[in-house]
Amino acid sequence: MSVIVNLEESIGKWVGRKDAGDDPFAAYAKLLRLSRGLISTTPYPRGVFRFKTHEEADEWKWKHILKAAKKG
């Protein structure tokens, strides 16, 4: 059986880039800020709403979805 990886060989090239001074927590915080800007919140107001029919609930839902789409 032949050896596939020579552990004594030095690494000649890195793929990608990473600075020695990068803080993983700072990178994670940056990622969180970016993701919050990309993901919108739900278009519905907070609270509990009761409807008499499913049609009434669907009409209310689409009214708020379209209102949010007009803002964005």
C-alpha positions as CSV (number, residue, x, y, z in Angstrom):
1,M,0.0,0.0,0.0
2,S,1.4,3.4,-1.0
3,V,1.2,6.6,1.1
4,I,-1.2,9.2,-0.3
5,V,-0.2,12.2,1.8
6,N,3.3,13.0,2.7
7,L,3.1,14.6,6.2
8,E,6.7,15.8,6.1
9,E,6.1,17.9,3.0
10,S,5.6,21.7,3.6
11,I,2.5,23.3,2.3
12,G,3.2,25.2,-0.9
13,K,0.0,27.1,-1.5
14,W,-3.1,28.1,0.5
15,V,-6.5,28.2,-1.1
16,G,-8.4,31.3,0.0
17,R,-7.3,34.0,2.2
18,K,-7.2,34.6,6.0
19,D,-5.4,37.4,7.8
20,A,-3.6,36.4,11.0
21,G,-5.3,39.2,12.9
22,D,-8.9,38.3,12.0
23,D,-11.2,37.9,14.9
24,P,-13.8,35.1,14.4
25,F,-16.3,36.9,16.6
26,A,-16.0,40.1,14.6
27,A,-16.5,38.2,11.4
28,Y,-19.6,36.5,12.9
29,A,-21.0,39.9,14.0
30,K,-20.5,41.3,10.5
31,L,-22.3,38.3,9.0
32,L,-25.2,38.9,11.4
33,R,-25.5,42.5,10.4
34,L,-25.5,41.6,6.7
35,S,-28.1,38.9,7.2
36,R,-30.5,41.1,9.2
37,G,-30.5,43.5,6.3
38,L,-31.3,40.8,3.8
39,I,-34.1,39.1,5.7
40,S,-37.2,41.2,6.0
41,T,-39.5,40.9,8.9
42,T,-43.1,39.5,8.6
43,P,-45.5,42.0,7.1
44,Y,-48.1,41.2,9.8
45,P,-48.8,43.4,12.8
46,R,-48.2,41.8,16.2
47,G,-51.0,40.4,18.2
48,V,-53.8,37.8,18.0
49,F,-56.4,38.2,15.4
50,R,-59.7,36.3,15.2
51,F,-61.6,35.9,12.0
52,K,-65.1,34.5,11.3
53,T,-64.1,32.8,8.0
54,H,-61.0,31.6,6.2
55,E,-61.8,34.0,3.4
56,E,-61.8,36.9,5.8
57,A,-58.4,35.8,7.2
58,D,-57.0,35.4,3.6
59,E,-58.1,38.8,2.6
60,W,-56.5,40.3,5.8
61,K,-53.3,38.4,5.1
62,W,-53.0,39.6,1.4
63,K,-53.8,43.1,2.4
64,H,-50.8,43.2,4.7
65,I,-48.5,41.4,2.3
66,L,-49.3,43.8,-0.5
67,K,-48.9,46.8,1.9
68,A,-45.4,45.5,2.8
69,A,-44.5,45.0,-0.8
70,K,-45.4,48.5,-1.7
71,K,-43.1,49.8,1.0
72,G,-40.1,47.7,0.0
